[in-house]
Amino acid sequence: MPAALASRSPVKSLLLAMLLASAAWSIVQASEKPAAISTSRWEEGQPGCTFSRDDDGKYRYGFWSADYGVVLAVDSQELEKARRRAQPIFALQLTVHYRGKDSLDVTPGTIALEFVKHYHDVQSALDPDRLATNQQNDADALAEGTRREVRKHPTKQAEQEEALAARQKDAAEMIEFLKTRSLRAMKLDSAHPEASGWVLFSTKSKWIDGMHKQEEFVLRVPLRDRVVEFPFSLPPSEGDLILRSRPEK
């Protein structure tokens, strides 16, 4: 064998091995790619999409597939309530029904709300446990501040303590709400087919500063390999108001 040809053979073998390895790695990478995420959008009048204006003062938007259903409940007075809250929070109630044979993960932390009229700003769902901790820290700081003020101005003790008691009561109610009524991460199956609770979003950002008389939103709820979108306005039409029924005695 000529010397020149003998020196090329190991190089050719090395190049062939590198090409084969590269092809194999490409196949592995392709197989590891996550499944494509599809988007399903709620649209009034379409199959599987429902809407109701209910006596409890809520608008309800439902999206139903073969395996699960998602119901979004929006308080008709939520814009007014959000403006009055001490913290800039917008609240939505969500219920997920599972009717498949396997299981479905509900992960509130992945839910997002788009504020359409505010440069399409998107806010992720707030962590209820972190909010509860912040509420408690604020209440503790307020109590300490009140004690300092009372030491400086003893004549205002009754007034200061009355204001503190009211703020502490509000904080305690908010903490209880966050701990017991927030939507929590869980796995749904035939034994536990439903998850329900409130999802909270901040209404303060670089692009959001105050709420309009009518707002437009898009709620996005990721479930398995699909994102369910709920476009809605509050109120649905300007001046729309649900007359709440009085509770039965």
Secondary structure, DSSP 8 states (H G I E B T S, - for coil): --HHHHHHHHHHHHHHHHHHHHHHHHHHHHHHS----EEEE--TTSTTEEEEE-TTSEEEEEEE-SSEEEEEEEETTHHHHHHHSSS-EEEEEEEEEE-SSS-EEE-GGG-EEEETTTTTEEEE---HHHHHHHHHHHHHHHHHHHHHHHHH-GGGHHHHHHHHHHHHHHHHHHHHHHHHHB---EEE-SSS-EEEEEEEEE-BSSS-BS--SSEEEEEEEEETTEEEEEEEEESSSTT----------
